[in-house]
């Protein structure tokens, strides 16, 4: 199987010598649906920009199989730009949150995340949950962590492209470098989602306090401690789960994608 051969995008059958208006002899899929020109391109590939990014982000979350069925597997500038935009969002939003968490501080060296109001002395309370995440740090710490996070996301994406190509070969799929990169670039909206969720963790403080105040103190304490421990990491892991799920769906839809700008020879 060569990268240039025209294959049926459903079953991988070689379509050389079969007329474009015929059907795949193996699975019956119309040949025209497997031609490169049948892939119209994602919203981002058709019109790169703020609107294109918003549309492709929404569409890949709402109907990923359709996006990957229309996507053109290309390792070009637009593909790299989409990947870099999502990775930058995934790194910059947590950095902005890390710079902002100073208002959580309750006193020198003490960071209160949840303070249980006292039923005996109104206006006072007991701190039952604290978070290292909110300990004030110099701005350069947060700013320095951003490139580290961006580099980590880029490294994870590269590992994913290597992995999908490896397992693609094991399954006799044709997952080329353009296919792997294009799929991962469109799936990288997961990194942006993870960064956004991580940045929103501090905003959960007020509504969560409202819930915790109505629970028994022991339950509220355990719940608050669990949240400040799990939520920041869980947000990033949620983004990774979105990324991995989209990559899986994308590779399934593009495992026999045709990138050559030619049609099978008509007989």
TASULBEL-V566054 format. One record per residue. N is the residue number from 1. PHI is phi in whole degrees, 0 to 359 (* if undefined). PSI is psi in whole degrees, 0 to 359 (999 if undefined). NEAR is the number of other C-alpha atoms within 12 Angstrom. Layout:
N,PHI,PSI,NEAR + N,PHI,PSI,NEAR
//
This chain:
1,*,123,19 + 2,257,161,19 + 3,290,338,23 + 4,271,341,22 + 5,295,141,28 + 6,276,119,38 + 7,246,155,43 + 8,293,125,38 + 9,285,355,40 + 10,264,318,31 + 11,239,348,27 + 12,88,8,34 + 13,291,136,29 + 14,290,126,32 + 15,258,12,40 + 16,301,132,27 + 17,85,2,21 + 18,255,133,25 + 19,296,144,21 + 20,300,335,28 + 21,268,7,21 + 22,268,188,25 + 23,241,156,25 + 24,297,126,30 + 25,297,339,21 + 26,273,312,18 + 27,238,352,18 + 28,85,6,20 + 29,289,135,23 + 30,304,133,24 + 31,299,325,37 + 32,301,333,27 + 33,286,345,28 + 34,260,356,46 + 35,286,147,41 + 36,305,326,33 + 37,289,347,25 + 38,286,340,24 + 39,274,107,30 + 40,279,346,22 + 41,96,150,28 + 42,287,171,37 + 43,302,323,31 + 44,292,319,35 + 45,291,330,33 + 46,281,327,20 + 47,206,90,19 + 48,289,133,22 + 49,161,185,18 + 50,299,314,15 + 51,293,319,15 + 52,297,320,22 + 53,295,317,31 + 54,297,318,23 + 55,293,314,24 + 56,292,327,35 + 57,295,315,35 + 58,294,316,22 + 59,291,323,25 + 60,288,337,37 + 61,275,325,27 + 62,279,318,14 + 63,215,72,19 + 64,299,323,32 + 65,297,323,26 + 66,293,318,24 + 67,298,314,36 + 68,288,336,42 + 69,287,331,36 + 70,266,341,36 + 71,298,141,43 + 72,265,116,40 + 73,291,103,44 + 74,219,137,32 + 75,261,60,25 + 76,251,186,18 + 77,298,319,17 + 78,294,323,28 + 79,297,313,36 + 80,296,322,30 + 81,296,318,24 + 82,299,317,38 + 83,298,315,36 + 84,293,324,30 + 85,298,311,31 + 86,293,322,37 + 87,292,321,42 + 88,297,318,34 + 89,297,317,32 + 90,296,336,41 + 91,264,324,39 + 92,284,323,34 + 93,296,315,33 + 94,299,322,40 + 95,299,319,30 + 96,296,321,28 + 97,294,319,32 + 98,298,328,35 + 99,286,337,28 + 100,264,346,26 + 101,288,359,31 + 102,306,320,28 + 103,300,349,22 + 104,288,342,30 + 105,295,132,24 + 106,258,343,23 + 107,180,175,16 + 108,302,115,11 + 109,76,3,16 + 110,240,131,22 + 111,240,110,26 + 112,269,126,33 + 113,256,326,41 + 114,219,125,39 + 115,245,120,30 + 116,282,120,32 + 117,295,142,23 + 118,276,133,15 + 119,274,347,12 + 120,268,314,10 + 121,242,94,10 + 122,305,142,10 + 123,91,354,11 + 124,243,172,12 + 125,194,172,19 + 126,241,127,23 + 127,286,120,24 + 128,243,357,29 + 129,210,134,34 + 130,224,166,31 + 131,217,129,32 + 132,295,335,22 + 133,302,331,34 + 134,261,3,32 + 135,296,128,27 + 136,299,135,27 + 137,228,157,22 + 138,300,147,15 + 139,305,329,19 + 140,293,338,15 + 141,293,312,17 + 142,294,317,28 + 143,295,324,23 + 144,288,335,21 + 145,284,336,24 + 146,299,307,28 + 147,297,331,24 + 148,294,317,21 + 149,293,317,28 + 150,300,316,30 + 151,297,322,20 + 152,294,318,21 + 153,295,321,38 + 154,295,318,28 + 155,296,318,16 + 156,296,323,21 + 157,294,317,35 + 158,297,317,24 + 159,300,322,18 + 160,295,319,32 + 161,296,321,33 + 162,295,318,22 + 163,295,315,24 + 164,291,328,36 + 165,290,322,30 + 166,296,309,20 + 167,290,333,21 + 168,297,318,25 + 169,295,323,18 + 170,297,330,13 + 171,261,10,16 + 172,62,30,19 + 173,271,164,32 + 174,252,76,40 + 175,263,91,41 + 176,280,173,35 + 177,300,314,32 + 178,300,323,32 + 179,294,311,39 + 180,299,316,47 + 181,293,317,41 + 182,296,317,46 + 183,298,312,51 + 184,294,325,52 + 185,295,317,51 + 186,287,330,58 + 187,281,346,46 + 188,292,355,49 + 189,302,337,44 + 190,299,322,40 + 191,296,319,46 + 192,296,321,42 + 193,295,317,35 + 194,299,317,37 + 195,295,320,40 + 196,293,317,33 + 197,296,320,30 + 198,297,319,36 + 199,291,336,32 + 200,274,354,26 + 201,306,313,34 + 202,299,330,34 + 203,289,345,21 + 204,282,353,22 + 205,299,310,28 + 206,297,307,18 + 207,295,327,14 + 208,290,324,24 + 209,300,319,27 + 210,301,321,17 + 211,287,315,20 + 212,295,326,29 + 213,298,339,27 + 214,261,5,16 + 215,254,159,18 + 216,304,147,14 + 217,303,319,25 + 218,296,318,16 + 219,294,316,18 + 220,298,320,28 + 221,297,313,28 + 222,296,320,20 + 223,295,318,26 + 224,294,317,34 + 225,297,319,25 + 226,296,320,21 + 227,294,312,28 + 228,291,341,31 + 229,273,319,21 + 230,266,321,20 + 231,304,311,27 + 232,300,317,31 + 233,286,321,22 + 234,299,326,24 + 235,297,316,30 + 236,292,323,32 + 237,293,327,25 + 238,296,319,25 + 239,297,321,32 + 240,295,322,33 + 241,297,318,22 + 242,299,314,29 + 243,300,311,38 + 244,296,320,30 + 245,296,316,26 + 246,293,322,38 + 247,298,316,40 + 248,301,312,29 + 249,295,322,28 + 250,293,317,40 + 251,295,322,44 + 252,298,322,31 + 253,281,337,35 + 254,245,15,48 + 255,294,340,40 + 256,235,24,41 + 257,300,142,48 + 258,260,123,46 + 259,254,344,35 + 260,289,134,25 + 261,274,63,20 + 262,207,167,21 + 263,247,160,30 + 264,297,149,29 + 265,294,129,18 + 266,280,142,14 + 267,245,999,12
//
